[in-house]
Amino acid sequence: RYSRDTVDLQGGFKYKSGMVLGYWTSGEVYAPLDVDADNGKQHAVAVLMDDVDATDLPFVEGVVIKRHAQVLSSALVWPSDIDPGEITTALGQLDVAGILGV
């Protein structure tokens, strides 16, 4: 459990296991990666462990991988509008956090 943490996830989303997350700094919650954002959610910092339905909630707890881990790159869940270059950038950001895609 060394690389896992329970964190608050932003409400309004249906999260999937393996989803790449950013951190919304002003809301102090994790949220789906949004490469077009300018509020912290544009930086890949964690990977969600389990499906979480937060569609009707302001926030919900979820377990994430934040450091010292290997993840199966093909199992990562990306935003639908992300392009290959942005995926490469996000994988590099995860690598800096100690999350290695294999």
N, C-alpha and C positions, 0 to 999 in steps of 0.2 A: 504494500500500500504506500510505499515511500513516494511514488510519483503521482499519487492521486489525491485530489482535494475535493471537498464538498463546497460548492460556490453558489451564488445567486445567479440565475439566468433571467434575462429580460423577458417579460411577458409578451404575449401576442404572437408567439411562434409555436410551431409543432417541430420540435427538435428530433433529429435522428441520431442514432448511435454512429459515431465516427465523424460527426459534423465538426468542421473546423470553426473555431470561435475566435472572436476579437474581444477586447475589453472596453466597454463604454465607460470612459473615465468619469464623466459628470454624473452618470447614473449609478456608478460603482457596481455594475453587473456585467456578466459575460453575455454575449449575443452572437448571432451568426456573423461570420466574416462578411464584411461589406467593403470591397476594395475601393468604392467610390466615396466612402465616408471620410470625415475629417475630425472624428471625435474619439478615436482610439479603436473603433471597430474595424478599421482598415488594416490592422496589424494582426496576423495570425499568432495567437499566443497559447492556445489550448485545443484539445480534442475531447469531445463529449463521449462518455462511456456508454450511456444507455439512452433509449428513446425517452423523451419527456414532452408531455403536452402542456404547454403554457398559453394556449390560445386565449383563454378567458381569464387569465390571472395577471396581476401587475408584475409579479416575479415568482419564480419557483426555484427550489434547490435542485442541483444536479451534480453528478460526480464527473470530474474532468481529469485528464492527464495534462499536467503542466510542466513536467521536467523529467529528466533521466528515464527516457522510455524509447522503445522502438514501436512504430505503428506500421501496419501494412498500408502502403501508399494507395493501393487499389481499393481499399475499404474506406478511404476518407470521403466525406460528403462535402461537396463544394457548392457555392452559390450557382444557380443556373446560368447566370450571365458572365461567369468568370472565363477568361481566355487562357490558353496554355502559358503565356508569359507571366500572367498574374499568378497562376498555380506555382510556377517555378519560384517566383518571388516569395509566395506564402510558405512554400516548403523550406526555403532558406530562413525565413523568420522562425518557423518551428524548430529548425536545426539550431539556431542561436539559443532558443529556449531549452535545448537539450532533448527535443522530441525528434527522433530520426525516422524518416520515412524509408522503409525497406521494400 
